[in-house]
């Protein structure tokens, strides 16, 4: 082996050794992360030994799981077992923040995208600025220490991601979290706002969907009020808030004469007819001139609106009765075991027209609702006709069976006599 | 002219001796004669199955994507398709019922004894083939209940010791119930089983014709002049025809007033619906397997159940070879007790299966 070749071998050996070392160190680091997240933190070791862990402390806290120690927020030296050294000013110990400091305290990291993107590149970092614009934030700044800060909703030492069903800010838990303060009459007394929102919400269509049916597509408090920038929706924004989900209803309403009039009168768009927290399931009698019709809250006989309400109600009722009649016939077809597949498709189309007509109600224009209800009525009548044909066909089958039975019976009787005749021989 | 055709055929195929054979074949008339007709009814229902089955094949498509739709097409668009499909389904069930009745009547009248051992054995195999027809045909509409029932059924096959697993794979055409299962069930249902069934049925009928109807013991002891006999042709055959016509009328009644449901199309990715039940004739076995504990001593409960049914089935098939003649003291014979217990067991388990 030449000297040049020797050098090459040594170089390769050194590179290999360095690589093995790096990979080994990485493996150790990864291995270390798999150990209980709080086991290497001297703060926790001592506080646990002293039975002095903060209230609500949870090992699966999102920060702890990401490798952030107590010192990440409170400062100090988490490697020292000496209390004096670990919690000294020299070590940067800041202790527990007072309430007014909490938003800024969390915002040190959460408003810094350069820091946050290490953990979650897509995370929003505007929570603090939003909070400052909220009622909570403004009041806190003005010295009201009763309002919510970050920890009121997220907790302090057992913070879980909002997607975790155990989290206090998971959609299913948000109403209860808000209700913790907003449902307490004693706590809220000085603010002069109702404390029945949770009960109203829970009894309304959205609350039932979210809390009973666990349908997270249904809005919780923060979907209408905002979360960090929580604020009651204003007159101008309320229809936009509802329109986030009920897009067509909102667009029809905004473009309608009623929308214009509401804006002029400074009325609360959707809320005027549907309420706010306790939003009842809608029904066709909400429109029209009957006792349950919300139109009659403003309109009186002789007005254009009165006539429009009556026409739209009549249009909806005509479709609903045509649909119900066809549905009853379809049930009959199903009961006798005849083919109801085509009828089912037509019924679906008719029902689709009904849904669209009910949405078009928000145009408050009978000329727009009418064609849609007529379309639905036509489909329902087509289905009804098909159902009648099937029932008629069943009758044909029964008659056919009757005729076959007569024929077979004649044959049986003839055979019977033939057999008797043969046996008699 | 008819006579001319007859003569022409007779010259070539010697039909006259056959007719003479049938004319001189007599059927005894006694208080158990009614049971002679059960096999005939089962035969009639098999013929109905063949005819309606051929008509269904004209439109049925044995493919995962189109099987369900093709059955729906048959029942909604094809002229009289609803009738053919319903008659096929009802007739299948009635056929199994009458085969069971036929088997038990043969059992209790001890018609399986010498010299009819092979008639009994072929009959028993025909019964198992009829069950095979039911099992494979049930899947063909590719609806939800059938899909999951087949899954459960083939899973049970998989629990058979030694050959279970490969048999399950062979039946399913893979690990799971898929379109491959459907196409092989179709092939088994319309080609394999009919071929074997037809051959065995031919043998079974040939044996019956050669050996004549079995006479109960008390009749055998009577002198010839005290026995009532009727000619097989045409007297007995006309009685058969009369009964067949009545059964056909019942079939039409069921098809018109209780059309066979199609159900919801199978979705292999959906979770199994509640209350999956096999066809009624498998229910007693299914319920038994459900009741056996997971483990009995050192053996798996399901395996034990399958083995027990296997042994019982083979013993039942071989009954002509181990059953002993009448006890001289006239007491009830063990084989009758076994038969009665088998019926009671099957009925209780079936009813239990439907109630739970």
Interface residues (C-beta under 8 A of the other chain):
Chain A: X337 X338 X339 X341 X342 X397 X398 X400 X401 X404 X405 X408 X409 X411 X412 X415 X416 X418 X419 X422 X423
Chain B: X72 X75 X76 X82 X83 X230 X234 X235 X238 X239 X241 X242 X245 X246 X248 X249 X252 X253 X256 X257 X258 X259 X261
